[in-house]
């Protein structure tokens, strides 16, 4: 109970970020000709890795996993209410796997230079999250996950020109989202560096 209480601000922050990203990922970034490459969700989701890493630094791996599990539960419930069931299932699966992966990598690298653990864990977690989320949410192979009429997200299924060939729109969106996640993850090193001294480890690591 004490662990849940002390990590509650992180749990709430995680849930807010994931729910917002679940909604925003359905909206293409229609600026600078990037509508076939980006969604708005790519700009918000990397904040989840920042929340995870700060929890890990402050309270350790066990508490970071608690935040992931609690954030996962809240995010899935709220996403079912605010987004399509298929998006909720895809998001929940990708979130749980990617964030636990991130937490494990961060914990193993925490003794290195201050920026290496959050950077490497964010890159690895983002890659896993992108592959799982976009394949489950938008690939035709997983259309069985659609449980209501009109939830097929067919607008993301038609092929588009991409790097000299045609691929399904969801694949080009996944590619663009991944690189924006990495860029945003790099930007998140700034608030991490600022906050890390205020969130010193509460136990020996």
Kinemage of the C-alpha trace (Angstrom):
@kinemage 1
@onewidth
@group {chain A} dominant
@subgroup {mainchain}
@vectorlist {calphas} color= white
{ca unk a 1} P 0.000 0.000 0.000
{ca unk a 2} L 2.854 2.368 0.832
{ca unk a 3} L 4.503 1.690 -2.540
{ca unk a 4} L 1.241 2.448 -4.328
{ca unk a 5} L 0.795 5.686 -2.399
{ca unk a 6} L 4.274 7.056 -3.061
{ca unk a 7} L 4.130 6.235 -6.765
{ca unk a 8} L 0.568 7.521 -7.331
{ca unk a 9} L 1.675 10.775 -9.059
{ca unk a 10} L 3.711 8.689 -11.505
{ca unk a 11} L 0.803 6.295 -12.076
{ca unk a 12} L -1.579 9.152 -12.849
{ca unk a 13} L 0.958 10.789 -15.166
{ca unk a 14} L 1.488 7.489 -16.987
{ca unk a 15} L -2.237 6.909 -17.469
{ca unk a 16} L -2.803 10.437 -18.790
{ca unk a 17} L 0.038 10.148 -21.293
{ca unk a 18} L -1.064 6.766 -22.629
{ca unk a 19} L -4.744 7.655 -22.943
{ca unk a 20} L -3.884 10.897 -24.737
{ca unk a 21} L -1.562 9.019 -27.077
{ca unk a 22} L -4.212 6.383 -27.811
{ca unk a 23} L -6.551 9.105 -29.011
{ca unk a 24} L -3.942 11.188 -30.840
{ca unk a 25} L -2.496 8.212 -32.746
{ca unk a 26} L -5.694 8.111 -34.813
{ca unk a 27} L -5.042 11.646 -36.088
{ca unk a 28} L -2.404 12.038 -38.833
{ca unk a 29} L 0.036 14.950 -38.555
{ca unk a 30} L -1.162 16.796 -41.644
{ca unk a 31} L 1.570 19.408 -41.818
{ca unk a 32} L 4.651 19.752 -44.022
{ca unk a 33} L 3.397 16.879 -46.180
{ca unk a 34} L 3.864 14.372 -43.332
{ca unk a 35} L 0.298 13.089 -43.132
{ca unk a 36} L 1.375 9.669 -44.425
{ca unk a 37} L 4.290 9.429 -42.007
{ca unk a 38} L 3.218 10.776 -38.644
{ca unk a 39} L 0.406 10.840 -36.136
{ca unk a 40} L 0.074 13.237 -33.228
{ca unk a 41} L 0.520 10.335 -30.838
{ca unk a 42} L 4.195 10.099 -31.736
{ca unk a 43} L 4.829 13.388 -29.957
{ca unk a 44} L 3.170 12.466 -26.669
{ca unk a 45} L 3.917 8.789 -26.092
{ca unk a 46} L 7.686 9.169 -25.376
{ca unk a 47} L 6.715 11.059 -22.215
{ca unk a 48} L 5.673 7.648 -20.845
{ca unk a 49} L 9.307 6.538 -20.993
{ca unk a 50} L 10.322 9.679 -19.094
{ca unk a 51} L 7.789 8.872 -16.355
{ca unk a 52} L 9.008 5.265 -16.244
{ca unk a 53} L 12.686 6.212 -16.039
{ca unk a 54} L 12.145 8.840 -13.349
{ca unk a 55} L 10.172 6.338 -11.269
{ca unk a 56} L 12.943 3.790 -11.746
{ca unk a 57} L 15.617 6.264 -10.708
{ca unk a 58} L 13.712 7.411 -7.637
{ca unk a 59} L 12.220 4.169 -6.326
{ca unk a 60} L 13.890 1.336 -8.241
{ca unk a 61} L 12.813 -1.389 -10.649
{ca unk a 62} L 10.063 -2.860 -8.452
{ca unk a 63} L 8.255 0.469 -8.169
{ca unk a 64} L 8.748 1.192 -11.871
{ca unk a 65} L 7.022 -2.083 -12.678
{ca unk a 66} L 4.209 -1.171 -10.276
{ca unk a 67} L 3.702 2.109 -12.146
{ca unk a 68} L 3.663 0.230 -15.454
{ca unk a 69} L 1.066 -2.287 -14.250
{ca unk a 70} L -1.152 0.331 -12.626
{ca unk a 71} L -0.779 2.694 -15.575
{ca unk a 72} L -1.561 -0.179 -17.907
{ca unk a 73} L -4.772 -1.017 -16.057
{ca unk a 74} L -6.005 2.577 -15.930
{ca unk a 75} L -4.993 3.288 -19.516
{ca unk a 76} L -6.771 0.235 -20.929
{ca unk a 77} L -9.981 0.991 -19.028
{ca unk a 78} L -10.012 4.641 -20.099
{ca unk a 79} L -8.947 3.810 -23.656
{ca unk a 80} L -11.840 1.392 -24.066
{ca unk a 81} L -14.112 4.267 -23.122
{ca unk a 82} L -12.410 6.934 -25.244
{ca unk a 83} L -10.923 5.022 -28.195
{ca unk a 84} L -11.855 1.937 -30.236
{ca unk a 85} L -11.547 -1.521 -28.624
{ca unk a 86} L -8.892 -2.513 -31.126
{ca unk a 87} L -6.788 0.555 -30.320
{ca unk a 88} L -7.175 -0.216 -26.603
{ca unk a 89} L -6.046 -3.836 -27.037
{ca unk a 90} L -3.100 -2.884 -29.249
{ca unk a 91} L -2.078 -0.047 -26.977
{ca unk a 92} L -2.314 -2.159 -23.833
{ca unk a 93} L -0.204 -4.971 -25.294
{ca unk a 94} L 2.438 -2.649 -26.722
{ca unk a 95} L 2.529 -0.470 -23.614
{ca unk a 96} L 2.969 -3.342 -21.169
{ca unk a 97} L 5.721 -5.073 -23.150
{ca unk a 98} L 7.606 -1.905 -24.092
{ca unk a 99} L 7.493 -0.284 -20.664
{ca unk a 100} L 8.589 -3.427 -18.813
{ca unk a 101} L 11.386 -3.796 -21.371
{ca unk a 102} L 12.373 -0.159 -20.799
{ca unk a 103} L 12.349 -0.576 -17.009
{ca unk a 104} L 14.577 -3.659 -17.147
{ca unk a 105} L 17.121 -2.064 -19.486
{ca unk a 106} L 17.204 1.170 -17.481
{ca unk a 107} L 17.814 -0.730 -14.247
{ca unk a 108} L 20.725 -2.652 -15.747
{ca unk a 109} L 22.342 0.501 -17.181
{ca unk a 110} L 21.678 2.916 -14.309
{ca unk a 111} L 25.330 2.893 -13.221
{ca unk a 112} L 26.514 4.286 -16.580
{ca unk a 113} L 26.646 7.962 -17.592
{ca unk a 114} L 23.418 9.750 -16.617
{ca unk a 115} L 22.043 9.930 -20.176
{ca unk a 116} L 22.826 6.391 -21.357
{ca unk a 117} L 20.232 4.480 -19.327
{ca unk a 118} L 17.240 6.675 -20.314
{ca unk a 119} L 18.378 7.005 -23.930
{ca unk a 120} L 19.118 3.342 -24.639
{ca unk a 121} L 16.052 2.089 -22.773
{ca unk a 122} L 13.817 4.588 -24.604
{ca unk a 123} L 15.146 3.580 -28.032
{ca unk a 124} L 14.673 -0.126 -27.295
{ca unk a 125} L 11.246 0.382 -25.749
{ca unk a 126} L 10.091 2.644 -28.593
{ca unk a 127} L 11.100 0.081 -31.205
{ca unk a 128} L 9.178 -2.696 -29.461
{ca unk a 129} L 6.172 -0.458 -28.824
{ca unk a 130} L 5.967 0.699 -32.457
{ca unk a 131} L 6.146 -2.808 -33.888
{ca unk a 132} L 3.537 -4.215 -31.526
{ca unk a 133} L 1.126 -1.282 -31.552
{ca unk a 134} L 0.928 -0.578 -35.278
{ca unk a 135} L 0.810 -4.226 -36.316
{ca unk a 136} L -1.982 -4.990 -33.838
{ca unk a 137} L -3.915 -1.732 -34.289
{ca unk a 138} L -3.889 -1.335 -38.048
{ca unk a 139} L -2.665 -4.474 -39.801
{ca unk a 140} L -5.363 -6.383 -41.682
{ca unk a 141} L -4.021 -9.635 -40.211
{ca unk a 142} L -5.389 -8.563 -36.822
{ca unk a 143} L -8.787 -7.365 -38.016
{ca unk a 144} L -10.322 -10.064 -35.806
{ca unk a 145} L -9.664 -7.705 -32.891
{ca unk a 146} L -12.332 -5.348 -34.199
{ca unk a 147} L -15.415 -5.897 -32.117
{ca unk a 148} L -17.723 -3.168 -33.348
{ca unk a 149} L -18.871 -2.150 -36.806
{ca unk a 150} L -16.786 0.648 -38.195
{ca unk a 151} L -13.735 -0.041 -36.005
{ca unk a 152} L -11.665 -1.459 -38.849
{ca unk a 153} L -9.637 1.744 -39.287
{ca unk a 154} L -9.830 1.093 -42.996
{ca unk a 155} L -8.551 4.587 -43.701
{ca unk a 156} L -5.133 3.327 -42.641
{ca unk a 157} L -5.163 0.263 -44.856
{ca unk a 158} L -4.775 1.634 -48.375
{ca unk a 159} L -1.269 1.613 -49.926
{ca unk a 160} L 0.842 4.743 -50.203
{ca unk a 161} L 4.089 5.551 -51.993
{ca unk a 162} L 6.927 5.134 -49.521
{ca unk a 163} L 10.663 5.019 -50.218
{ca unk a 164} L 10.178 4.054 -53.848
{ca unk a 165} L 7.521 1.405 -53.284
{ca unk a 166} L 3.948 1.037 -52.082
{ca unk a 167} L 3.214 -0.083 -48.542
{ca unk a 168} L 0.086 -0.001 -46.358
{ca unk a 169} L -0.410 3.419 -44.789
{ca unk a 170} L -0.015 1.989 -41.271
{ca unk a 171} L 3.526 0.848 -42.102
{ca unk a 172} L 4.628 4.288 -43.229
{ca unk a 173} L 2.976 5.772 -40.131
{ca unk a 174} L 4.834 3.273 -37.950
{ca unk a 175} L 8.143 4.245 -39.571
{ca unk a 176} L 7.517 7.955 -39.080
{ca unk a 177} L 6.204 7.555 -35.563
{ca unk a 178} L 9.244 5.526 -34.517
{ca unk a 179} L 11.720 8.210 -35.589
{ca unk a 180} L 9.677 10.963 -33.989
{ca unk a 181} L 9.570 8.895 -30.791
{ca unk a 182} L 13.366 8.696 -30.890
{ca unk a 183} L 13.713 12.438 -31.510
{ca unk a 184} L 11.231 13.210 -28.742
{ca unk a 185} L 12.993 10.712 -26.498
{ca unk a 186} L 16.241 12.625 -27.021
{ca unk a 187} L 14.415 15.843 -26.161
{ca unk a 188} L 13.124 14.164 -22.984
{ca unk a 189} L 16.733 13.864 -21.797
{ca unk a 190} L 16.577 17.565 -20.939
{ca unk a 191} L 13.735 17.308 -18.388
{ca unk a 192} L 15.227 14.023 -17.180
{ca unk a 193} L 18.559 15.732 -16.545
{ca unk a 194} L 16.815 18.584 -14.731
{ca unk a 195} L 14.589 16.348 -12.606
{ca unk a 196} L 17.078 13.573 -11.836
{ca unk a 197} L 18.783 15.632 -9.136
{ca unk a 198} L 15.420 16.343 -7.489
{ca unk a 199} L 14.434 12.679 -7.676
{ca unk a 200} L 17.513 11.123 -6.137
{ca unk a 201} L 17.305 7.374 -5.425
{ca unk a 202} L 15.290 6.689 -2.303
{ca unk a 203} L 17.322 3.544 -1.733
{ca unk a 204} L 20.827 2.354 -2.538
{ca unk a 205} L 21.152 1.198 -6.146
